[in-house]
Amino acid sequence: MSDDEYLGKTFKSGNSVALRLPKGMGIPEGTEVRMVKEAAMSFRVEPVEAPRRTIDISGFAGKAPWLKLAPREDFEERPSTIARRERQARGEE
């Protein structure tokens, strides 16, 4: 048996049949996976990419009228803005 081959045995878990994935396979605990049946006793397991989490901030406006916006001078200039300005000064843009 090669290093990327593992033996396993199915077992009953509730009303399902389960198969343990050995730690050596490197699949982190809690990983959501998709199982694709390819033949009668052959299947493929692949990770499901988690959707990006977003926050809807549309309802935040006006919720804290006592807060004042910080003046622009309180923030450092973005490196990309500095680089663009320098390229423009050299005539590259």
N, C-alpha and C positions, 0 to 999 in steps of 0.2 A: 504494500500500500504506500502511495507517495505522500509527501508532506501536505498536499492540498486535497487529500481524500480522507473522509471521516466515516466511521461506521456509527449507525444510530439505530434505535429501536422505537417504534411507535408505542404510545400508551394512551389509555383513555383518560380524558380530562372533561368531566361533565358529560355532555352529549356529543363531544367532539373527539377526534383522534388527534393526538399531538405528537410532535417530534421535537426533541431538544436540539438546539443548535450549539455545538461545542464552543467554548470560550476561544479556542484556538482559531476559529474562523474570523475573529475580530469584529463581530457585530456588537455594537454597544447596546446595553440594556435600554429598553424603551423605544428602540428604533421601529418605526412603522414600516412594514414591508408589504409588497404586493406579491402574491403567489400566482404564477401562470402555469396552467396545466398544458404540457406539451405532448404527452402521449398517455397511455393507460397508467403506467407507474412512473412517469417522468414529469418533473415540474421544475420551474425556475423561480427563485426567490430574489427579488430586487428591492432596494430601498425606495420608499416614496419620499419625494422631495417635499418638505414641509412648506406650506404657503407662507409668504412673508406676512408678518403681522403689521397692521397699520392702525393708526389711531385717528379717528375722525375728530378734528379740532374745530369743525365749523360751528359748534355750539358754544365755544369758549368766548367768542368776542362779546364784550360788554358785560361779562360776568363779574369783573372786578374793576369797576370804574375808578376806584381810588388809586389804582396802580398807574404809574407813569412809565412811558417807554424810556428805556435807557438811551442817553445820547450816543450818537454814532462814535464819538471820540472814545467812549468806554470800551470799544471793541478793536482788536487788532485787525489789520488789513489781511485779507486772505492771501496766501502765497500765490494762488493762481492769478489774482488781480495784480499783484506786484510783478509777476513774470510777464503778463500780458502788456503791462505798461512799459516794461523794459524792452520787450520785443518791438513795440510800436516806436519807442524812442530810437531804436537801432534801424528802423525802417523795414522790419521783417514782416509786418502785417499791413 
